[in-house]
Amino acid sequence: MRNRLPVFQRTESGEKGRTAKVRLYLLETGWVKVARALLHREDGFPLLPSAAVWLAREGDTVWIPVVAYLIVHDDDLVMVDTGLHEMCRTDPVGNIGHIMASIIRGFRVPPGTDSKSQIGRLGYAVEQVKYVIISHLHTDHASALEYFSLATILLGRGEWEAAQGLLRFQGGYNRRQFAFPYDFREVPQDPIAPVPPFDRGYDLFNDGTVVIVPTPGHTIGHQSIVVRLPSQMVLLAGDAVLTERSYRELSLPGFLPYKGRLRASLEAIRVFSELHPESLVIPGHDPEKWPALKKAPDHYE
């Protein structure tokens, strides 16, 4: 497998100021049970993340959503993350691997909640998806990548290398999920039109509607996505912030591979929410905020 990805270059010219029709669908693909300590460090956390789960009592666990997003930009379809593969309903270990399965204490994956099925009910097909923006390659975000074998897969800088490393399993990666020769590309980090406080990233369609910004810390190549809708801006934060509390209180999670970078990303997202009070920030796994959001087939526009 390649050690370094080619850098993505868009084929569309795009037009600044052109008004594209953009819709955002939130796809709930299942729920998993994990130790509360994974979400917030002050709840207590042993040295090894798996130990926290093995030792956690039932009262120390919480169900969290595993989500994906579909962006419809005129006639182009863009996925953000993939959600849980339908295989996780019957054989989660076969999909996410033994190490990550040891961290997850339970799965709730009802039939028909996988992203492929939900996209079909919206009147589209997975073969129509042009881009898949992966916030990071952890097993719960790349679980259903095989549905999108025809798409260009966009990764943050350094994420591919981290997922190939010797400690990839301990780092939350399962290479079997992305062993197929997908069209992986590294997202450039260019100066961008102001989306304060983010000043570098990549404007996918060159019209300001879908902007990918680096938010490292949860993983080295983690990235978030700013979607500019006619009604409001939405920040799909991924696991840069696991819950709303994460960025409101700068509450660090239990697992801290890149503590300094994660703190900087948390601070940037908090500033974003303060500078854009009308915006919607969607954390990666918030069991309290997620139920109140619109889910497919409803949408934001």
C-alpha positions in Angstrom: 0.0 0.0 0.0 1.1 3.5 -0.7 2.9 5.4 2.1 1.9 8.9 0.9 -1.2 9.9 -0.8 -1.5 12.1 -3.9 -2.9 15.6 -3.1 -6.4 16.2 -4.3 -7.1 18.7 -7.0 -10.7 19.5 -8.0 -11.7 19.1 -11.6 -14.5 21.6 -11.4 -13.6 25.3 -11.8 -16.3 26.5 -9.6 -17.5 30.1 -9.3 -17.2 32.4 -6.3 -20.6 34.0 -5.7 -22.5 31.4 -7.7 -25.5 30.2 -5.7 -25.6 26.4 -5.4 -28.5 24.5 -4.0 -27.2 22.7 -0.9 -29.0 20.4 1.4 -27.6 18.5 4.5 -28.9 15.1 5.6 -28.0 13.7 9.0 -27.8 9.8 8.9 -28.2 8.0 12.2 -26.5 4.6 11.5 -26.6 3.1 15.0 -25.6 3.5 18.6 -22.7 1.9 20.6 -22.1 1.6 24.3 -18.8 2.8 25.6 -17.2 3.8 28.9 -18.2 7.4 29.9 -14.5 8.0 30.5 -13.9 7.9 26.7 -15.9 11.1 26.4 -14.6 13.2 29.2 -11.3 12.7 31.0 -12.3 14.0 34.4 -14.7 11.1 34.7 -11.6 9.0 35.3 -9.5 7.1 32.8 -6.8 4.4 33.2 -3.7 4.2 31.1 -5.1 2.0 28.3 -8.4 2.9 26.6 -9.4 -0.8 26.4 -8.8 -1.2 30.2 -11.4 1.6 30.8 -14.0 -0.5 29.1 -13.0 -3.8 30.6 -13.2 -2.3 34.1 -16.1 0.0 33.6 -19.3 -1.0 35.5 -22.6 -0.8 33.8 -23.3 2.6 35.5 -20.1 3.9 34.0 -21.1 3.3 30.4 -23.2 5.4 27.9 -24.8 4.8 24.6 -23.5 7.2 21.9 -24.7 7.7 18.3 -22.6 6.7 15.3 -23.4 9.1 12.4 -22.7 10.1 8.9 -23.8 12.9 6.7 -25.0 13.4 3.1 -24.4 16.8 1.4 -26.3 17.4 -1.8 -24.6 20.2 -3.7 -26.7 20.8 -6.9 -26.3 17.5 -8.7 -23.2 16.3 -6.7 -23.4 14.0 -3.7 -20.8 14.2 -0.9 -20.7 11.9 2.1 -19.0 12.9 5.3 -17.9 9.7 7.1 -19.7 6.5 6.4 -21.4 5.4 9.6 -21.7 1.7 10.7 -21.8 -1.0 8.0 -24.9 -3.2 8.1 -22.5 -6.1 9.1 -22.3 -4.5 12.5 -25.8 -5.6 13.2 -24.8 -9.3 13.1 -21.0 -9.5 13.2 -19.5 -6.3 14.5 -16.1 -7.9 15.2 -15.8 -9.0 11.6 -16.1 -5.3 10.6 -14.3 -3.3 13.2 -11.9 -5.9 14.5 -11.2 -7.5 17.9 -9.4 -4.6 19.5 -12.0 -1.9 18.8 -14.8 -4.4 19.6 -13.3 -4.8 23.0 -13.7 -1.1 23.6 -17.4 -1.1 22.5 -19.7 -2.8 25.1 -22.8 -3.0 22.9 -24.2 -2.3 19.5 -27.7 -1.1 18.4 -27.9 -1.3 14.6 -31.5 -1.7 13.4 -32.1 -3.1 9.9 -31.9 -0.4 7.2 -30.0 2.2 9.2 -26.7 1.8 7.2 -25.8 4.8 5.0 -26.4 2.8 1.8 -30.0 2.0 2.7 -30.7 5.5 3.9 -29.3 7.1 0.7 -31.5 4.7 -1.3 -34.6 5.8 0.6 -33.7 9.4 -0.2 -33.9 8.6 -3.9 -30.2 8.3 -4.6 -27.7 5.5 -5.1 -24.2 5.1 -3.4 -22.7 5.0 -6.9 -23.8 8.6 -7.4 -21.6 9.8 -4.4 -18.7 11.7 -5.9 -16.7 12.5 -2.8 -16.4 10.9 0.7 -14.8 13.2 3.2 -13.5 11.1 6.1 -13.1 13.1 9.3 -10.6 10.3 10.4 -10.2 6.6 9.7 -11.2 5.2 13.0 -13.3 2.1 12.7 -16.7 3.7 13.5 -16.1 6.3 10.8 -14.7 4.1 8.0 -16.9 1.1 8.8 -19.0 1.3 5.7 -16.4 2.6 3.3 -16.9 -0.3 0.9 -20.2 1.1 -0.1 -18.4 4.0 -1.8 -15.8 2.3 -3.9 -16.5 4.6 -6.9 -16.0 7.8 -5.0 -12.9 9.9 -4.3 -12.0 9.5 -0.6 -10.6 12.7 1.0 -8.3 12.4 4.0 -6.6 14.9 6.2 -2.8 15.4 6.2 -1.1 12.5 7.9 -4.2 10.4 8.5 -3.2 7.8 5.9 0.3 7.3 7.3 -1.1 7.0 10.9 -3.6 4.3 9.7 -0.7 2.3 8.3 1.6 2.5 11.3 2.7 -0.4 13.5 0.4 0.7 16.3 -2.6 1.3 14.1 -4.8 -1.2 16.0 -4.2 0.5 19.3 -4.8 3.8 17.6 -8.3 2.8 16.5 -7.7 1.8 12.9 -8.6 -1.5 11.2 -6.8 -1.6 7.8 -9.2 -4.2 6.5 -11.8 -1.5 6.2 -9.8 0.4 3.6 -7.6 -2.3 2.0 -9.5 -2.1 -1.3 -7.7 0.2 -3.8 -10.0 3.2 -3.3 -9.1 6.5 -4.8 -7.7 8.1 -1.6 -6.5 11.7 -1.8 -5.0 14.1 0.7 -6.9 17.3 1.3 -4.8 20.4 0.6 -4.4 23.0 3.4 -4.6 26.2 1.5 -5.4 29.8 2.6 -9.2 30.0 2.4 -11.7 32.8 2.3 -12.4 33.8 5.9 -14.3 31.2 8.0 -13.0 32.6 11.3 -11.1 31.4 13.2 -10.1 28.9 10.4 -7.8 30.5 7.9 -6.5 27.3 6.2 -8.4 24.4 4.6 -9.9 23.5 1.3 -13.0 24.8 -0.5 -14.3 21.7 -2.2 -16.4 23.4 -4.8 -14.7 26.7 -4.8 -17.9 28.5 -3.9 -17.7 28.5 -0.1 -20.4 26.0 0.5 -18.3 23.0 1.6 -15.0 23.9 3.3 -12.8 21.2 4.9 -10.7 22.5 7.8 -7.9 20.7 9.7 -8.8 20.0 13.4 -6.1 17.6 14.5 -5.8 16.1 17.9 -8.2 13.2 18.1 -6.0 11.8 15.4 -3.1 13.4 13.6 -5.1 14.0 10.4 -8.5 14.8 11.8 -10.6 17.3 9.8 -14.0 19.0 10.2 -16.3 20.4 7.5 -18.0 23.8 7.4 -21.3 23.6 5.3 -22.7 27.0 4.4 -26.4 26.7 3.9 -28.7 29.5 2.9 -30.2 29.5 6.4 -27.1 29.0 8.5 -23.6 27.6 8.7 -23.1 24.1 10.1 -19.8 22.7 11.4 -19.6 18.9 11.2 -17.0 18.7 13.9 -16.4 14.9 13.9 -14.5 13.7 16.9 -12.6 16.9 17.3 -15.4 17.5 19.8 -17.2 14.3 21.0 -19.9 16.3 22.8 -21.1 19.9 23.0 -19.6 20.0 26.5 -16.2 19.2 24.9 -15.9 22.6 23.2 -18.1 24.6 25.5 -16.0 23.7 28.6 -12.8 22.6 26.7 -13.3 19.2 28.3 -10.7 16.8 27.1 -11.6 13.1 26.4 -10.0 10.2 28.1 -7.8 9.2 25.2 -5.3 11.9 24.4 -2.8 10.9 21.6 -2.2 14.5 20.6 -3.2 16.6 23.6 -1.8 19.9 22.6 -3.3 19.8 19.1 -6.6 18.6 20.4 -6.8 21.5 22.9 -6.1 24.0 20.0 -8.8 22.4 17.9 -11.3 22.6 20.8 -10.4 26.2 21.3 -10.9 27.0 17.6 -14.3 25.3 17.5 -15.4 27.2 20.6 -14.3 30.5 19.0 -16.2 29.5 15.8 -19.3 29.0 17.8 -18.9 32.4 19.5 -18.1 34.3 16.3 -21.0 32.6 14.5 -23.7 32.3 17.1 -26.3 31.4 14.4 -24.3 28.4 13.4 -24.9 24.8 14.3 -22.0 22.8 15.7 -22.6 19.0 15.5 -20.3 17.0 17.7 -19.2 13.5 16.8 -21.0 11.4 19.4 -23.2 13.5 21.6 -26.0 11.4 23.2 -27.8 14.4 24.5 -27.7 16.8 21.5 -28.1 14.3 18.7 -31.7 13.3 19.4 -32.8 16.9 19.1 -31.4 17.3 15.6 -33.2 16.8 12.3 -32.5 13.3 10.8 -33.0 12.0 7.3 -35.3 12.1 5.5 -35.7 15.6 7.0 -32.8 17.9 6.2 -31.2 21.3 6.7 -31.0 23.8 3.9 
